[in-house]
Amino acid sequence: MDMTVKKTGATAAWRGLANCRGCGIRETALFADLTEADFGLIHLPIDEFTVAPGAALYHVGDEPSALYTVRSGLVKLVQYLPTGGQRIVRLLRPGDTAGLEAALGEPYRHTAVAIHPVLTCRIPRAVIQRLSDETQHLHQQLMRRWHRAVERADAFLVELGTGSARARVARLILTLADGREECDFFGREDVGAVLGITTETASRVVAELKRQDLLTELRPNRFRCDVAALRALAEGP
């Protein structure tokens, strides 16, 4: 399958059939609760892809053919504004599921785009439908994921959409670090689209944090973080 994004020329490369039983993130992924008998109900292939930065897993309004489990990398869910701009409404990390609306047969509500190189598994909608019909395990997991998606959408509005630009950037970095002292960041245009600030403001704030040694750039868009100082900044106005 070619997932070429016409605007960027980026593509997704098929790697082979996914090994769901042996998946390294299975405990946090969509199939976490499936039993050995449940796996016997899967009669369509689940494909594993690598998706280049800038390439889309799917576009808003597309027919809901599949769900996608993020195995590594970072995916942004994008809404396009009437002005021609964009707003990133959620970030998906390893273990998250993209395209949950496909489980209901509804068109995709966002465009899902890889920020970093992404390894993903494409799960055909027919697989989801059969498992939902014949086992409760997947149905329960889908409900948990809907609940998590709602919680994260609320968090985006409250944590990343309010307060000063410095506080918002600090909260975003802490979210990406997820308790670690290092994190992979991304382009300032995307930072602005996540936080609802301009690209120029995002660039200025990141530069200030670097000058103040709250961030140390290890390589392009890979930072060591002063977690304690960033927490104090994040809690401010």
Accessible surface in RSA format (square Angstrom, percent):
REM  Atomic radii and reference values for relative SASA: ProtOr
REM  Chains: A
REM  Algorithm: Lee & Richards
REM  Probe-radius: 1.40
REM  Slices: 20
REM RES _ NUM      All-atoms   Total-Side   Main-Chain    Non-polar    All polar
REM                ABS   REL    ABS   REL    ABS   REL    ABS   REL    ABS   REL
RES MET A   1   120.94  62.6  61.84  40.9  59.11 140.7  69.28  58.9  51.66  68.4
RES ASP A   2   105.45  73.9  74.47  74.1  30.98  73.2  39.60  93.2  65.85  65.7
RES MET A   3    19.18   9.9   8.93   5.9  10.25  24.4  17.92  15.2   1.26   1.7
RES THR A   4    55.11  39.2  37.63  38.1  17.48  41.7  35.20  47.3  19.90  30.1
RES VAL A   5    16.38  10.8  15.87  14.4   0.51   1.2  16.38  14.2   0.00   0.0
RES LYS A   6   204.14  99.6 170.81 104.8  33.34  79.4 118.11 106.3  86.03  91.6
RES LYS A   7   192.60  94.0 153.18  94.0  39.42  93.9 110.58  99.5  82.02  87.4
RES THR A   8    85.65  60.9  47.70  48.4  37.95  90.4  56.08  75.3  29.57  44.7
RES GLY A   9    49.81  61.4   0.00   N/A  49.81  61.4  28.07  77.0  21.74  48.7
RES ALA A  10    16.85  15.5   7.29  11.3   9.55  21.7  16.85  23.7   0.00   0.0
RES THR A  11    64.97  46.2  59.99  60.8   4.99  11.9  30.60  41.1  34.38  52.0
RES ALA A  12     7.46   6.9   0.00   0.0   7.46  17.0   0.00   0.0   7.46  19.8
RES ALA A  13    54.85  50.4  49.31  76.1   5.54  12.6  54.41  76.6   0.45   1.2
RES TRP A  14   137.12  55.0 110.40  53.4  26.72  62.7 108.17  57.7  28.95  47.0
RES ARG A  15   138.07  58.0  98.83  50.4  39.24  93.4  23.65  32.3 114.42  69.3
RES GLY A  16    14.45  17.8   0.00   N/A  14.45  17.8  14.45  39.7   0.00   0.0
RES LEU A  17   119.78  66.7  91.52  65.5  28.26  71.0  91.52  64.3  28.26  76.1
RES ALA A  18    19.90  18.3   1.76   2.7  18.14  41.3   2.02   2.9  17.88  47.4
RES ASN A  19   100.70  69.4  89.47  86.5  11.23  27.0  39.58  95.3  61.12  59.1
RES CYS A  20    24.27  18.4  17.04  19.0   7.23  17.0   8.69  22.0  15.58  16.8
RES ARG A  21   124.87  52.4 108.20  55.2  16.67  39.7  40.28  55.1  84.58  51.3
RES GLY A  22    52.36  64.6   0.00   N/A  52.36  64.6  25.57  70.2  26.80  60.0
RES CYS A  23    24.75  18.7  12.91  14.4  11.85  27.8   7.88  20.0  16.88  18.2
RES GLY A  24    75.16  92.7   0.00   N/A  75.16  92.7  40.17 110.2  34.99  78.4
RES ILE A  25    39.26  22.3  35.98  26.8   3.27   7.9  39.03  28.1   0.23   0.6
RES ARG A  26    60.75  25.5  59.33  30.2   1.41   3.4  18.05  24.7  42.70  25.9
RES GLU A  27   160.57  92.2 137.92 104.3  22.65  53.9  54.42 105.3 106.15  86.7
RES THR A  28    75.84  53.9  70.52  71.5   5.31  12.7  72.30  97.1   3.53   5.3
RES ALA A  29     6.70   6.2   6.70  10.3   0.00   0.0   6.70   9.4   0.00   0.0
RES LEU A  30     1.34   0.7   0.53   0.4   0.81   2.0   0.53   0.4   0.81   2.2
RES PHE A  31    10.78   5.4   9.93   6.1   0.85   2.2  10.02   6.1   0.76   2.2
RES ALA A  32    27.24  25.0   7.53  11.6  19.71  44.8   7.53  10.6  19.71  52.2
RES ASP A  33    50.18  35.2  36.43  36.3  13.75  32.5  18.10  42.6  32.08  32.0
RES LEU A  34     6.35   3.5   0.78   0.6   5.56  14.0   0.78   0.5   5.56  15.0
RES THR A  35    59.10  42.0  52.48  53.2   6.62  15.8  55.46  74.5   3.64   5.5
RES GLU A  36   120.41  69.1 108.16  81.8  12.25  29.2  65.26 126.2  55.15  45.0
RES ALA A  37    82.08  75.5  59.95  92.5  22.14  50.4  72.06 101.5  10.02  26.5
RES ASP A  38     9.11   6.4   9.01   9.0   0.10   0.2   0.10   0.2   9.01   9.0
RES PHE A  39    12.50   6.3   5.12   3.2   7.38  19.2   5.12   3.1   7.38  21.1
RES GLY A  40    46.07  56.8   0.00   N/A  46.07  56.8  33.30  91.4  12.76  28.6
RES LEU A  41    35.21  19.6  33.28  23.8   1.93   4.9  33.30  23.4   1.91   5.2
RES ILE A  42    35.71  20.3  16.10  12.0  19.60  47.3  16.52  11.9  19.18  52.1
RES HIS A  43   127.24  69.5  92.64  64.4  34.60  88.5  72.29  74.5  54.95  63.9
RES LEU A  44    83.36  46.4  79.30  56.7   4.06  10.2  80.60  56.6   2.76   7.4
RES PRO A  45    73.45  53.5  60.73  55.4  12.72  46.2  70.98  58.6   2.48  15.4
RES ILE A  46    10.92   6.2   6.05   4.5   4.86  11.7   6.05   4.4   4.86  13.2
RES ASP A  47    26.18  18.3  25.99  25.9   0.20   0.5   0.15   0.4  26.03  26.0
RES GLU A  48    24.97  14.3  24.97  18.9   0.00   0.0   1.28   2.5  23.69  19.3
RES PHE A  49     0.42   0.2   0.42   0.3   0.00   0.0   0.42   0.3   0.00   0.0
RES THR A  50    43.17  30.7  41.66  42.2   1.51   3.6  31.54  42.4  11.63  17.6
RES VAL A  51     1.50   1.0   0.00   0.0   1.50   3.6   0.74   0.6   0.77   2.1
RES ALA A  52    38.75  35.6  32.13  49.6   6.62  15.0  36.91  52.0   1.84   4.9
RES PRO A  53    67.72  49.4  52.98  48.3  14.74  53.6  53.41  44.1  14.31  89.0
RES GLY A  54    26.76  33.0   0.00   N/A  26.76  33.0  20.56  56.4   6.19  13.9
RES ALA A  55     0.00   0.0   0.00   0.0   0.00   0.0   0.00   0.0   0.00   0.0
RES ALA A  56     3.17   2.9   1.17   1.8   1.99   4.5   1.17   1.6   1.99   5.3
RES LEU A  57     7.13   4.0   0.00   0.0   7.13  17.9   0.00   0.0   7.13  19.2
RES TYR A  58    10.75   5.0   5.88   3.3   4.87  12.7   9.05   6.8   1.69   2.1
RES HIS A  59    77.93  42.6  77.93  54.2   0.00   0.0  57.01  58.8  20.92  24.3
RES VAL A  60    78.22  51.5  63.94  57.9  14.28  34.4  63.94  55.6  14.28  38.7
RES GLY A  61    49.86  61.5   0.00   N/A  49.86  61.5  29.01  79.6  20.85  46.7
RES ASP A  62    57.17  40.0  51.33  51.1   5.84  13.8  16.63  39.1  40.53  40.4
RES GLU A  63   137.76  79.1 128.20  97.0   9.55  22.7  64.77 125.3  72.98  59.6
RES PRO A  64     8.02   5.8   5.42   4.9   2.59   9.4   6.01   5.0   2.01  12.5
RES SER A  65    57.68  48.7  43.70  58.3  13.98  32.2  38.61  82.2  19.08  26.7
RES ALA A  66     0.00   0.0   0.00   0.0   0.00   0.0   0.00   0.0   0.00   0.0
RES LEU A  67     0.00   0.0   0.00   0.0   0.00   0.0   0.00   0.0   0.00   0.0
RES TYR A  68     7.21   3.4   7.21   4.1   0.00   0.0   0.00   0.0   7.21   8.9
RES THR A  69     7.60   5.4   7.60   7.7   0.00   0.0   6.05   8.1   1.55   2.3
RES VAL A  70     0.00   0.0   0.00   0.0   0.00   0.0   0.00   0.0   0.00   0.0
RES ARG A  71    54.09  22.7  45.60  23.2   8.49  20.2   2.79   3.8  51.30  31.1
RES SER A  72    48.55  41.0  48.55  64.8   0.00   0.0  35.97  76.6  12.58  17.6
RES GLY A  73    21.54  26.6   0.00   N/A  21.54  26.6  11.26  30.9  10.28  23.0
RES LEU A  74     6.91   3.8   6.91   4.9   0.00   0.0   6.91   4.9   0.00   0.0
RES VAL A  75     0.00   0.0   0.00   0.0   0.00   0.0   0.00   0.0   0.00   0.0
RES LYS A  76    21.87  10.7  21.87  13.4   0.00   0.0   3.60   3.2  18.26  19.5
RES LEU A  77     4.50   2.5   4.50   3.2   0.00   0.0   4.50   3.2   0.00   0.0
RES VAL A  78     1.06   0.7   0.63   0.6   0.43   1.0   0.63   0.5   0.43   1.2
RES GLN A  79    81.30  45.5  77.83  56.9   3.47   8.3  15.05  32.0  66.25  50.2
RES TYR A  80   118.79  55.5  88.92  50.6  29.87  77.7  66.65  50.1  52.14  64.3
RES LEU A  81    77.65  43.2  69.75  49.9   7.90  19.9  70.23  49.3   7.42  20.0
RES PRO A  82   145.05 105.7  99.66  90.8  45.39 165.0 114.32  94.4  30.72 190.9
RES THR A  83   126.64  90.1  85.12  86.3  41.52  99.0  87.42 117.4  39.23  59.3
RES GLY A  84    67.41  83.1   0.00   N/A  67.41  83.1  36.71 100.7  30.70  68.7
RES GLY A  85    32.71  40.3   0.00   N/A  32.71  40.3  30.55  83.8   2.16   4.8
RES GLN A  86    53.37  29.8  40.15  29.3  13.21  31.5  10.88  23.2  42.49  32.2
RES ARG A  87    81.08  34.0  81.08  41.3   0.00   0.0  24.96  34.1  56.12  34.0
RES ILE A  88     1.13   0.6   0.00   0.0   1.13   2.7   0.00   0.0   1.13   3.1
RES VAL A  89    33.24  21.9  26.96  24.4   6.28  15.1  31.03  27.0   2.21   6.0
RES ARG A  90    32.63  13.7  32.63  16.6   0.00   0.0   0.01   0.0  32.62  19.8
RES LEU A  91     8.51   4.7   4.81   3.4   3.69   9.3   4.81   3.4   3.69   9.9
RES LEU A  92     5.78   3.2   5.78   4.1   0.00   0.0   5.78   4.1   0.00   0.0
RES ARG A  93    55.81  23.4  55.81  28.4   0.00   0.0  25.69  35.1  30.11  18.3
RES PRO A  94    68.02  49.6  47.33  43.1  20.69  75.2  47.47  39.2  20.55 127.7
RES GLY A  95     1.48   1.8   0.00   N/A   1.48   1.8   1.48   4.1   0.00   0.0
RES ASP A  96     7.31   5.1   6.69   6.7   0.63   1.5   3.72   8.8   3.59   3.6
RES THR A  97    11.51   8.2   0.51   0.5  11.00  26.2   0.51   0.7  11.00  16.6
RES ALA A  98     0.70   0.6   0.00   0.0   0.70   1.6   0.70   1.0   0.00   0.0
RES GLY A  99     3.66   4.5   0.00   N/A   3.66   4.5   0.00   0.0   3.66   8.2
RES LEU A 100    10.43   5.8   9.24   6.6   1.20   3.0   9.24   6.5   1.20   3.2
RES GLU A 101    14.22   8.2  14.22  10.8   0.00   0.0   0.62   1.2  13.61  11.1
RES ALA A 102     0.00   0.0   0.00   0.0   0.00   0.0   0.00   0.0   0.00   0.0
RES ALA A 103    22.80  21.0   4.12   6.4  18.67  42.5   4.12   5.8  18.67  49.5
RES LEU A 104   111.05  61.8  81.42  58.2  29.63  74.5  87.11  61.2  23.94  64.4
RES GLY A 105    26.58  32.8   0.00   N/A  26.58  32.8   2.96   8.1  23.62  52.9
RES GLU A 106    60.59  34.8  59.84  45.3   0.75   1.8  23.71  45.9  36.88  30.1
RES PRO A 107    68.80  50.1  66.39  60.5   2.41   8.8  66.39  54.8   2.41  15.0
RES TYR A 108     5.57   2.6   2.62   1.5   2.95   7.7   2.49   1.9   3.08   3.8
RES ARG A 109   130.74  54.9 118.65  60.5  12.09  28.8  45.88  62.7  84.86  51.4
RES HIS A 110    26.37  14.4  26.24  18.2   0.13   0.3  15.28  15.7  11.09  12.9
RES THR A 111     4.11   2.9   4.11   4.2   0.00   0.0   2.54   3.4   1.57   2.4
RES ALA A 112     0.00   0.0   0.00   0.0   0.00   0.0   0.00   0.0   0.00   0.0
RES VAL A 113    16.04  10.6  16.04  14.5   0.00   0.0  16.04  13.9   0.00   0.0
RES ALA A 114     1.63   1.5   0.00   0.0   1.63   3.7   0.00   0.0   1.63   4.3
RES ILE A 115    19.82  11.3   4.29   3.2  15.53  37.4   8.00   5.8  11.82  32.1
RES HIS A 116    38.38  21.0  37.69  26.2   0.69   1.8  30.65  31.6   7.74   9.0
RES PRO A 117    95.79  69.8  87.59  79.8   8.20  29.8  88.13  72.8   7.66  47.6
RES VAL A 118     2.05   1.4   0.00   0.0   2.05   4.9   1.22   1.1   0.84   2.3
RES LEU A 119    30.18  16.8  29.01  20.8   1.17   2.9  29.01  20.4   1.17   3.1
RES THR A 120     0.00   0.0   0.00   0.0   0.00   0.0   0.00   0.0   0.00   0.0
RES CYS A 121    11.61   8.8  11.61  13.0   0.00   0.0   4.43  11.2   7.18   7.7
RES ARG A 122    34.73  14.6  34.22  17.4   0.51   1.2   0.00   0.0  34.73  21.0
RES ILE A 123     4.89   2.8   4.89   3.6   0.00   0.0   4.89   3.5   0.00   0.0
RES PRO A 124    15.91  11.6  15.91  14.5   0.00   0.0  15.91  13.1   0.00   0.0
RES ARG A 125    75.23  31.6  74.42  37.9   0.81   1.9  10.39  14.2  64.85  39.3
RES ALA A 126    49.20  45.2  40.52  62.5   8.68  19.8  41.64  58.6   7.57  20.1
RES VAL A 127     5.47   3.6   1.62   1.5   3.84   9.3   5.40   4.7   0.07   0.2
RES ILE A 128     1.53   0.9   1.53   1.1   0.00   0.0   1.53   1.1   0.00   0.0
RES GLN A 129    72.56  40.6  68.70  50.2   3.87   9.2  24.40  51.9  48.16  36.5
RES ARG A 130    81.64  34.3  77.00  39.3   4.64  11.1  34.10  46.6  47.54  28.8
RES LEU A 131     0.67   0.4   0.67   0.5   0.00   0.0   0.67   0.5   0.00   0.0
RES SER A 132    33.70  28.5  22.00  29.4  11.70  26.9  20.12  42.8  13.58  19.0
RES ASP A 133   122.26  85.6  84.80  84.4  37.46  88.6  25.40  59.8  96.86  96.6
RES GLU A 134    97.80  56.1  61.86  46.8  35.94  85.6  29.45  57.0  68.35  55.8
RES THR A 135    14.19  10.1   5.26   5.3   8.93  21.3  11.13  14.9   3.06   4.6
RES GLN A 136   113.98  63.7 109.98  80.4   4.00   9.5  50.95 108.5  63.03  47.8
RES HIS A 137    64.30  35.1  64.30  44.7   0.00   0.0  38.32  39.5  25.98  30.2
RES LEU A 138     0.57   0.3   0.00   0.0   0.57   1.4   0.57   0.4   0.00   0.0
RES HIS A 139    75.94  41.5  75.94  52.8   0.00   0.0  40.45  41.7  35.49  41.3
RES GLN A 140    84.29  47.1  81.26  59.4   3.03   7.2  24.90  53.0  59.39  45.0
RES GLN A 141    11.59   6.5  11.59   8.5   0.00   0.0   0.37   0.8  11.23   8.5
RES LEU A 142     8.14   4.5   8.14   5.8   0.00   0.0   8.14   5.7   0.00   0.0
RES MET A 143    91.85  47.6  86.09  57.0   5.76  13.7  54.02  45.9  37.83  50.1
RES ARG A 144   123.93  52.0 114.73  58.5   9.20  21.9  61.81  84.5  62.12  37.6
RES ARG A 145     8.64   3.6   6.57   3.3   2.07   4.9   4.17   5.7   4.47   2.7
RES TRP A 146    61.62  24.7  61.50  29.8   0.13   0.3  58.25  31.1   3.38   5.5
RES HIS A 147   113.92  62.3 108.59  75.5   5.34  13.7  79.98  82.4  33.95  39.5
RES ARG A 148    84.50  35.5  84.32  43.0   0.19   0.4  25.60  35.0  58.90  35.7
RES ALA A 149    14.82  13.6  10.85  16.7   3.98   9.0  14.01  19.7   0.81   2.1
RES VAL A 150    86.24  56.7  83.85  75.9   2.39   5.8  86.24  74.9   0.00   0.0
RES GLU A 151    92.78  53.3  86.14  65.2   6.64  15.8  31.26  60.5  61.52  50.2
RES ARG A 152    61.13  25.7  60.07  30.6   1.07   2.5  25.67  35.1  35.46  21.5
RES ALA A 153    35.70  32.8  33.65  51.9   2.05   4.7  34.29  48.3   1.41   3.7
RES ASP A 154    77.62  54.4  76.86  76.5   0.76   1.8  24.02  56.5  53.61  53.5
RES ALA A 155    35.64  32.8  29.52  45.6   6.12  13.9  35.26  49.7   0.38   1.0
RES PHE A 156    25.02  12.5  23.46  14.5   1.56   4.1  23.61  14.3   1.41   4.0
RES LEU A 157   130.84  72.9 123.21  88.1   7.63  19.2 124.53  87.5   6.31  17.0
RES VAL A 158   101.34  66.7  98.07  88.8   3.28   7.9  99.20  86.2   2.15   5.8
RES GLU A 159    85.78  49.2  82.75  62.6   3.03   7.2  24.43  47.3  61.35  50.1
RES LEU A 160     4.78   2.7   4.78   3.4   0.00   0.0   4.78   3.4   0.00   0.0
RES GLY A 161    23.55  29.0   0.00   N/A  23.55  29.0   5.69  15.6  17.85  40.0
RES THR A 162    69.18  49.2  66.46  67.4   2.72   6.5  59.70  80.2   9.49  14.3
RES GLY A 163    38.94  48.0   0.00   N/A  38.94  48.0  21.27  58.4  17.67  39.6
RES SER A 164    52.28  44.2  38.29  51.1  13.99  32.2  45.46  96.8   6.82   9.6
RES ALA A 165    22.44  20.6  14.38  22.2   8.06  18.3  14.51  20.4   7.93  21.0
RES ARG A 166    71.20  29.9  70.73  36.1   0.47   1.1  35.96  49.1  35.24  21.4
RES ALA A 167     0.38   0.4   0.38   0.6   0.00   0.0   0.38   0.5   0.00   0.0
RES ARG A 168    41.10  17.3  41.10  21.0   0.00   0.0   0.28   0.4  40.82  24.7
RES VAL A 169     0.00   0.0   0.00   0.0   0.00   0.0   0.00   0.0   0.00   0.0
RES ALA A 170     0.00   0.0   0.00   0.0   0.00   0.0   0.00   0.0   0.00   0.0
RES ARG A 171    43.14  18.1  40.79  20.8   2.35   5.6  16.94  23.1  26.20  15.9
RES LEU A 172     0.02   0.0   0.02   0.0   0.00   0.0   0.02   0.0   0.00   0.0
RES ILE A 173     0.08   0.0   0.08   0.1   0.00   0.0   0.08   0.1   0.00   0.0
RES LEU A 174    35.64  19.8  28.76  20.6   6.88  17.3  29.17  20.5   6.47  17.4
RES THR A 175    45.85  32.6  35.34  35.8  10.51  25.0  34.57  46.4  11.27  17.0
RES LEU A 176    12.12   6.7   5.26   3.8   6.86  17.2   5.41   3.8   6.70  18.0
RES ALA A 177     0.90   0.8   0.90   1.4   0.00   0.0   0.90   1.3   0.00   0.0
RES ASP A 178    94.13  65.9  74.25  73.9  19.88  47.0   7.77  18.3  86.36  86.1
RES GLY A 179    65.67  81.0   0.00   N/A  65.67  81.0  26.65  73.1  39.02  87.4
RES ARG A 180   136.67  57.4 130.90  66.7   5.76  13.7  70.55  96.4  66.12  40.1
RES GLU A 181   117.54  67.5 112.94  85.4   4.60  11.0  31.85  61.6  85.69  70.0
RES GLU A 182    53.80  30.9  53.01  40.1   0.79   1.9  14.33  27.7  39.47  32.2
RES CYS A 183     0.90   0.7   0.02   0.0   0.88   2.1   0.88   2.2   0.02   0.0
RES ASP A 184    58.96  41.3  52.75  52.5   6.21  14.7  10.93  25.7  48.04  47.9
RES PHE A 185     0.57   0.3   0.00   0.0   0.57   1.5   0.00   0.0   0.57   1.6
RES PHE A 186     3.82   1.9   1.93   1.2   1.89   4.9   3.82   2.3   0.00   0.0
RES GLY A 187    35.94  44.3   0.00   N/A  35.94  44.3  30.23  82.9   5.72  12.8
RES ARG A 188    51.82  21.8  47.35  24.1   4.47  10.6  21.69  29.6  30.13  18.3
RES GLU A 189   111.83  64.2 107.53  81.4   4.30  10.2  33.57  64.9  78.26  63.9
RES ASP A 190    22.17  15.5  21.69  21.6   0.48   1.1   1.95   4.6  20.22  20.2
RES VAL A 191     0.00   0.0   0.00   0.0   0.00   0.0   0.00   0.0   0.00   0.0
RES GLY A 192     3.93   4.8   0.00   N/A   3.93   4.8   2.54   7.0   1.39   3.1
RES ALA A 193    10.74   9.9   3.55   5.5   7.19  16.4   9.22  13.0   1.52   4.0
RES VAL A 194     0.33   0.2   0.00   0.0   0.33   0.8   0.00   0.0   0.33   0.9
RES LEU A 195     0.00   0.0   0.00   0.0   0.00   0.0   0.00   0.0   0.00   0.0
RES GLY A 196    43.01  53.0   0.00   N/A  43.01  53.0  16.34  44.8  26.67  59.7
RES ILE A 197    32.58  18.5  14.03  10.5  18.55  44.7  23.00  16.6   9.58  26.0
RES THR A 198    79.32  56.4  71.32  72.3   8.00  19.1  75.59 101.5   3.74   5.6
RES THR A 199    54.01  38.4  50.22  50.9   3.79   9.0  34.61  46.5  19.40  29.3
RES GLU A 200   130.32  74.8 121.76  92.1   8.56  20.4  72.24 139.7  58.08  47.4
RES THR A 201    30.65  21.8  29.47  29.9   1.18   2.8   8.15  10.9  22.50  34.0
RES ALA A 202     0.00   0.0   0.00   0.0   0.00   0.0   0.00   0.0   0.00   0.0
RES SER A 203    45.72  38.6  40.44  54.0   5.28  12.2  30.80  65.6  14.92  20.9
RES ARG A 204   123.02  51.7 115.73  59.0   7.29  17.4  64.43  88.0  58.60  35.5
RES VAL A 205     0.43   0.3   0.43   0.4   0.00   0.0   0.43   0.4   0.00   0.0
RES VAL A 206     1.94   1.3   1.94   1.8   0.00   0.0   1.94   1.7   0.00   0.0
RES ALA A 207    38.03  35.0  34.24  52.8   3.78   8.6  37.25  52.5   0.78   2.1
RES GLU A 208    33.57  19.3  33.06  25.0   0.51   1.2   8.12  15.7  25.45  20.8
RES LEU A 209     0.00   0.0   0.00   0.0   0.00   0.0   0.00   0.0   0.00   0.0
RES LYS A 210    73.52  35.9  63.90  39.2   9.62  22.9  31.34  28.2  42.18  44.9
RES ARG A 211   170.67  71.7 137.53  70.1  33.14  78.9  78.21 106.9  92.46  56.0
RES GLN A 212    92.03  51.5  68.83  50.3  23.20  55.2  37.60  80.0  54.43  41.3
RES ASP A 213   108.78  76.2  96.70  96.2  12.08  28.6  25.59  60.2  83.19  83.0
RES LEU A 214    23.51  13.1  23.23  16.6   0.28   0.7  23.35  16.4   0.17   0.4
RES LEU A 215     2.99   1.7   0.00   0.0   2.99   7.5   0.22   0.2   2.77   7.5
RES THR A 216    61.02  43.4  57.66  58.5   3.36   8.0  41.29  55.5  19.73  29.8
RES GLU A 217    69.76  40.1  42.39  32.1  27.38  65.2  18.08  35.0  51.68  42.2
RES LEU A 218    68.43  38.1  33.58  24.0  34.85  87.6  37.32  26.2  31.10  83.7
RES ARG A 219   144.46  60.7 136.37  69.5   8.10  19.3  55.62  76.0  88.85  53.8
RES PRO A 220   118.90  86.7 102.59  93.5  16.32  59.3 104.43  86.2  14.47  90.0
RES ASN A 221    50.84  35.1  48.30  46.7   2.55   6.1   9.56  23.0  41.29  39.9
RES ARG A 222    49.46  20.8  49.46  25.2   0.00   0.0   1.61   2.2  47.85  29.0
RES PHE A 223     0.05   0.0   0.05   0.0   0.00   0.0   0.05   0.0   0.00   0.0
RES ARG A 224   112.58  47.3 111.01  56.6   1.57   3.7  36.28  49.6  76.30  46.2
RES CYS A 225     7.90   6.0   0.01   0.0   7.89  18.5   0.94   2.4   6.96   7.5
RES ASP A 226    63.92  44.8  53.71  53.5  10.21  24.1  17.10  40.2  46.82  46.7
RES VAL A 227    24.91  16.4  21.47  19.4   3.45   8.3  21.47  18.7   3.45   9.3
RES ALA A 228    75.67  69.6  63.58  98.1  12.09  27.5  66.71  93.9   8.96  23.7
RES ALA A 229    32.89  30.2  22.02  34.0  10.87  24.7  29.46  41.5   3.43   9.1
RES LEU A 230     0.00   0.0   0.00   0.0   0.00   0.0   0.00   0.0   0.00   0.0
RES ARG A 231   127.70  53.6 126.93  64.7   0.77   1.8  35.31  48.3  92.39  56.0
RES ALA A 232    69.20  63.6  50.78  78.4  18.42  41.9  56.67  79.8  12.52  33.2
RES LEU A 233    34.89  19.4  28.22  20.2   6.67  16.8  33.99  23.9   0.90   2.4
RES ALA A 234    10.76   9.9   7.42  11.5   3.34   7.6   7.56  10.6   3.20   8.5
RES GLU A 235   147.66  84.8 111.34  84.2  36.32  86.5  48.71  94.2  98.95  80.8
RES GLY A 236    23.79  29.3   0.00   N/A  23.79  29.3  19.57  53.7   4.21   9.4
RES PRO A 237   135.04  98.4 113.03 103.0  22.02  80.0 131.61 108.7   3.43  21.3
END  Absolute sums over single chains surface
CHAIN  1 A    11504.4       9151.1       2353.3       6331.0       5173.4
END  Absolute sums over all chains
TOTAL         11504.4       9151.1       2353.3       6331.0       5173.4
